[in-house]
Amino acid sequence: MSNPIVASPRARRSALALALSLALPFGQAAAQDAASNPSDTRHDKATSLDAVVVTASPLKSSAEDLAQPVEVLSGEKLDEARGNTLGETVGKLPGVQSSNFGAGVGRPIIRGLEGARVAVMSGGLATQDVSTVSQDHNVAIEPFLADQIEVLKGPATLLYGSGAIGGVVNVVDGRIAEKPLDETVSGRAEIRRSTVDSGVTGMARVDASGADGALVLHADGVYRNKDDYDTPLGRQRNSFVDTKTGALGASLVGDAGFLGFSAARYEDKYGNPGEPGNAEEGESPVHIDMKQNRFELKGGINQEFGIFSGLRASVAKTEYEHTEFEGAEVGTRFLNDATEGRFELTHKPLAGWTGAIGLQGYDRTFQAIGEEAFVPRTKTRAGGLFLTEQREWDALKLELGARVDKVKVTPDGGDKRDFTPLSLSAGLLWKFNEAWRLSLNLDRAERAPAEEELFAHGLHAATASFEIGDPNLRKERADQFELGLHYHGAKFEAKVAAYQTRFDGFIYLVDTGEVEEDNPVRQWSQADAKFTGFEGEAIAHVFDGAAGKFDVRVFGDTVRAKLDRGGNLPRIAPGRFGGELRWNADSWRASLGATRYMKQDKVAANETPTDGYTLVDAHVAYHWDAGNLGYELFLDGNNLTDQVARVHTSFLKDTVVLPGRGVDFGVRVFF
């Protein structure tokens, strides 16, 4: 296999010409509008993300009111963080990093856990892609269309089943409206250019309602085209990305509730930089062509009936196809057809307790077709019943919950496996004064093994390994203890958390040291393990005056993962720490940040270590309103010191590095 990085002079492109061409049509209007309309309330900046409602909670609590640790990205912070992938978008939150398989793939990693342990949801329902089967499979979610992204850290099996034993990333896209619009027509659009890969990304979304406001229509779309990206070592061959996605939605909304439907299409084509091909040897590059159709129906009742205070129901039908091409020749196809439903009832206070009861289930058929189909066709049926309750006594709040699932996994030509995961959770929140709160979480969560963990057997070309599953794997159980402390004052905010999770029967992929068909053999194995971690974040509001607001932010996280019998677990995200300076005025905002990723030398047998590196980024944006429109010019710099950065969690870390110095620039329009 040829070297996937090709040394070549870095192409330098000027952002000035495009920035001026975008700014000129609006510059005069901005000057006229500055005095007459200095503030547009539709674009107000969020003062506290802790006050944002977390939709992943059945009771729609704010992040401040939940005992479970939650991070929320929305507004300007989300605009600055948006990347090609969901993992890249959320990867700078404390305790959250991203997997990597080139520019086209990035799945969230929460507190060192990834893959089948982290549930990725769209509006509370699973994406039903096959991103957990292999690291070269991307998540079928477009971060540029998200209204907000919620990250629930720690076991979330209580609400979302055994696939959420490590946490949940829930993307809220607003495709199905649940309440009337504030205005008859609203929306946003964005166009950006990136220098590191000669890339162009464009997005648009529109929400509109009729005269009475009862009918709400939605449309959105994204187009992204990026060439192979540059690195400090040269061009990363076969790292291109080409994405097209869009959706239509319609809802009937009112005071009593809502009923809506959406249809979405996701198409994603990207290169596998681990297999860039070699023309001299007649070897073609490998690329992925992914397509998904998704249809959703959601409804809700906001009025009280009997002992209940509300109802939510949703169902999604997903048709997924993922084809790996070797040049123009079809290699392996992955198909996944799934139907998932969820039903929630919230009840009125009963003896001081409020809560929700719900049902969730899915029917999924997964199959791989081709010479390198290393997992057999598998049918999975699962259903779960959950109950969550909470009660407050002055400064104390207690959250309790339980869930039981039934999972049946049936492979073609193999024996059926049945699992009954049980999850229990208790959380205590103590607000011992206006500024301080202490949280304690105790969780026992169980997970049924995934298809690839049970039944894989064969060459897995994407990871260049011969992968072997174990059909006799038992349930994986996690017992977690977490203690958190949060301070929220006028001039200073801080939160820290320490946690330990003990796994009974942790399932992991280990390098055996053997070779099969010229590829290393990796075996799905099971052993007891312990994860111990710490994370923290602090923000100081150092100045607020006529010159604007000036904030300083620092953060850090680390996790240590070891087997009880001795030895380290493979591909664990390294510790890191960082800081950011942020300035925000009426029309301007700017930030400068740096994140240090530590070297990771606490590795498993037959695993290579990675060096540490520091990534420096900067952002600047100028916003103005003209009539009913708002405009924003922005400039985002990434890896400004041009560091060689290798993602330790990636199977390609020895041959693939992150993009080098690059600048994204463009314009956003709000209406």
Buried (B, 14 or more C-beta within 10 A) or exposed (E): EBEBBBEEEBEEBEBEEBBEEBBEEBBEBBEEBBEEBEEBEEBEEBEEBBEBBBBBBBBEBBBBBBBBBBBBBBBBBBBBBBBBBBBBBBBBBBBBBBBBBBBBBBBBBBBBBBBBBBBBBBBBBBBBBBBBBBBBBBBBBBBBBBBBBBBBBBBBBBBBBBBBBBBBBBBBBBBBBBBBBEBEEBBBBBBBBBBBBBBBBBBBBBBBBEEEBEBBBBBBBBBBBBBBBBBBEBBBBBBBBBBBBBBBBBBBBEEEBBBBBBBBBBBBBBBBBBBBBEEEEEBBBBBBBBBBEBBBBBBBBBEEEEEBBBBBBBBBBBBBBBBBBBEEEEBBBBBBBBBBBBBBBBBEEEEEBBBBBBBBBBBBBBBBBBEBBBBBBBBBBBBBBBBBBBBBEEEEBBBBBBBBBBBBBBBEEBEEBEBEBBBBBBBBBBBEEEEEBBBBBEBBBBBBBBBBBBBBBBBBBBBBBBBBBBBEBBBBBBBBEBEBBBBBEEEBBBBBBBBBBBBBBBBBBBBBEEEBEEBBBBBBBBBEBBBBBBBBBBBBBEEEEEEBBBBBBBBBBBBBBBBEEEBBBBBBBBBBBBBBBBBBBEBEBBBBBBBBBBEBEBBBEEBEEBBBBBBBBBBBBBBBBBEEBBBBBBBBBBBBEBBEBBBBBBBBBEBBBBBBBBBBBBBBBBB
